[in-house]
Structure formats: C-alpha cells, structure tokens
C-alpha cells in the first residue's frame, strides 16, 4: 500500500511541476522577441522540412538552458542580477541582433535571398537546404539568439530561479529537475513548432515582393530590438 501511495505521490508531483513549468514557458514563448523572429525567417528560408525549424531552434535554446539551470543551482544567480553583467550582456546581445538584422537587409538588397520555393508545387528541391555555420544553422542560431537577449538572463535570475526554489528543484532531487526541464522545453517547443509550421506552409505562397517585405520588416524588428537591448539596461536604476 505504501508503495502504491509513493507512486501516486510521484505522479502527482511530476504532473504538478510539469504543468506549471509548461505554462510558464508557454507564456514566455508567446511574447514577441528575437527568437520568434529568427524562427520565422529560418522556417521560410529553409527549403526542405522548414516546418521542423522550431524543433532545431528550441534544441539550441534548450542546450543553453541546461547550462543556466546548472549555473543557478550551483549558486551563481547573484551574477545575473549584477547591473554590470546585465549591461554587458545587453550590449553584446544588441550588437549580435543588429548584425543579424543588417545582414538580412543586405541580402535582400543584393538579391542573395533564395525565392525559388515561392508559389512552388513540388519544386522545393531546387533550393538548397539552409545549412552552414553560425546563425545559418538553426541549432546554433537558437543558442546564440537566446544568449544575446539579456532579458532571458534576467528572467532566469528572477522568475526561473524562484520556480526552482518553490518546487524544491536541486541536483539531489533530480526527478524534479528533469520534470521541470522537460515541462519548460515542451512549452517552448509546442509554440515554436506551431510557428515554424505556419511560416513554412503559409508564407511560401507569397509573391517575391511581399516575401522580401516580410523579411525586411523582421530584420528591422531585430535591429530595433537589438538597439533597445543595448540601451535599456542603462536606463534602469542601479
């Protein structure tokens, strides 16, 4: 009887932590930001299986989050609350996002953006799949774009860390840790797979001018967001 009760308690705790972690992650994922914009751009530009870009982006995002969870559990949360650290992340992250946005606009201006997949019927194979180094690889891109956002770091130093404490998540209680991580990434994955699916199948029916317009709008958003990230930490009180 005790064993049955232990199993029931474990399942209840698992479901509670997973559900809360899923919902908290989902509310964050639904907020517009550079990672969402990056996912839309990569989904449309990827010729084959672009609807899975969300999976690869969140894979890179999850790798970074494994690191920060370990970092927090080792007792270094105070660093992420330090204004100097936040400002440094903001400047570096802002520069990365501005560079990414400018690169997109430059490629559109030079006509280096593939458009063979637009309004295509079974012709996707004419366009090479988007692979490569840095931001061209969605896993690496998901990692870099996430890391470039100082608000992501602040979220983990505050809300994320509070969640870890509230649900007694630690290395010793590793089932809680695994459950929290799975729930959190499931929330991110659910939304970003949905976004990449819509972007891949919906935007492929646009004409060339509209497609370029969407890319430029996304690029401008990235640039403005990058500038905002670089400046905003200096506008806050010490």
N, C-alpha and C positions, 0 to 999 in steps of 0.2 A: 504493500500500500504506500509506504514511504517513497519507494522508487517511482511509482506512478505519479505521486504528488510532485516529486522533483522534476519529472519530465514535463508535467503540466506547467509548473512554475517557470521552467526554462523556456518553453514555447511562448508563454505569456510575456516574459521579459524580452525574448527575441522579437516578437511581434511589436511590442511597445517601442523598443529602441529603433527597429527598422522603420516603422511607420512615421515616427516623429522625424527621424533623420531624412527619410524620403521627402516628406512635406517641406521641411526647412530647406533642403537642397533645391526642391522644385520652385519654391517661391523666389529663391535667389536666381535660379536659371532663367525664370520668366522675365527678369529685368533686362532691358536692352543694355548691351555693352559690347566691348571689342571682341569678345569670344563669339558672341552671337553673330556679329557682322562677318567675322572671319569664316565662320561655319557656312554662312550663306554664300559667300564668294567662292569658297573651295568646292561647295556642293555643285554649283553651277558650272564651274570651270573644269571639273573632273569628268572626263568623257565616259568612263566605264564605272558603274556602281557608285556614282556620286551620291546616291541615297544613303550610302553607308559612311559618308564622311563624318557625320555626327558621332559614329562609333569610334573612329580613329582619333578625332579631336578630343573626345572625352577620355580616351585611353591615355593620351599625353597629359591631359588635365589631372587624371587620377594618379598618375605616376608622381606628379608634383605634390598632390595632396597626401600621398603616403608619406612623403618626406616631411611635410609641415606638421602632420599629426605626430610623427615620431619626435620631431623637434619640440613640439609643445609638451608632450608627455615627459620629455627629458628635463623640463623646467625652464625653457628659454622664452616663454611667452612675453616676458618683460621687454625683450629686444624689439618685438613688433609694435610695442606701444611707445617706443622712443621716437621723438619727433625727428631727430636727425636721420634715423633709419627710414622712417616713413617718407621724408623729403628726398632721400637718396633714391629710394625705390620709385618715387613719383617722377623724378627727373629722368632716370634711366628708362623706366617704362614708357613715359611720354615720348621720348625720342624714338623708341622702337616702333610705337604705334604711328607716329608721324612719318617715319621712314616707310613703313608698310603702306600707308595711305598714298604717299607721294609716288611710290613705285607703281601702284595700280594706275594712278592718273597718267604717269609717264608711259606705261604700256598701252593704255587706251589711245593716247595721243599719237604714239608711234605705230599703232595698228598691230601690236605684238600679242594681242589677246585672241586666242582661237575662237572662231564663231561658226565652224562647220557643223556643230551639233544643233544649232538653232533651227527650229522647224524641220528637224530631220526625221526621217522614217527609216529606221534600220541602218542609219549611216554613221552611228556613233564611232565605229571603229576607224573612221578617217581621221579622228583627232587623237593624238597621243594622250595616254593617261597622265594626269598631273602627278608626277613623282619628281623627287630631286632632293636638294639639300635645304636646310633651314626651314623657312615658312612654306616652301613648296610641298614639304611633307606634312600631312595633317596631324600626325602624332607629335612631331617636333613642334609644329606650329601651335597645337593645343597647349603644349608645355610652355612655350615662350610667351604666347599672348596672355596666358593665365598669369604667368610670373611677372609680366610687365604691368599688371594692374595693381597699384598699391592698395586699392580698396579691398581687393581679395585678401591681401595680407592682414589688413585691419579687421576684416570680417572674422578671420580665423583667430586673431588675437583676442577678440571680444566674444562674439556670438558662438563661434565654433568651440572656443576653449571653455566657455560657460556650459555648453552642451556636454562636453567631455566630463566636466565636474559633476553636473546634475545627474548623469546616468552612471556615475562611478566607472568610467572607462579608463582602463590602465593596461599595462603590459601583463600584470598579474591576472586580471580578469579579461583575458584575451578573447573569449567568446563575445563579450560585449563590444570589444574593439572591432572585431571582424564584422559583427552585425551592424554597428554604426557605419563603418566604411562602406559595406555593401549597400545599405539603405541610402546613404548620401550619393554614391555614384549612380545608383539606379534612378534617383530623381533627376540628376543631370542628364543621364543617358536617354531617359524617356522623352525629355523635351528636345534635346539636340538631334536625336534620330528623327523625330517628327519634323523638325525644322529642315533638316537636310533632305528628307523625303519630299517635302513640299517644294523646296528650292529646285531640286533636281528635275522633278517631273513637271512643275508648273512654269518655271522661268525658261524652259527650253523651247517654249512656243512663242517667245518674244521675237520681234524683229531686231536687227543689228543695232539700230539707233537706240531703241528702248533698253536693250541689254547693256550697251555702253553707258547709258544714262544711269541705270541701276548701279553699275559698278562705280561710276564716279560719285554718286550720292553716298554709297557705302564708304568710299575712300575719304570723302570729305568728312563724314562722321568720324572715321578713325582718326583723322588729323585733328579735328576739333576736340575729340575725346582725349587724344594724347596731350594736346596743349593744356586741357583742363586738368589732367592728372599731374602734369608737371608744375602747374601753378597753384592748384588748390591746397596742397599741404602747407604752403607759405602763407595762405590767407587765414589759416586756423590759429587760434591762440596756442601759446606754448603750454 
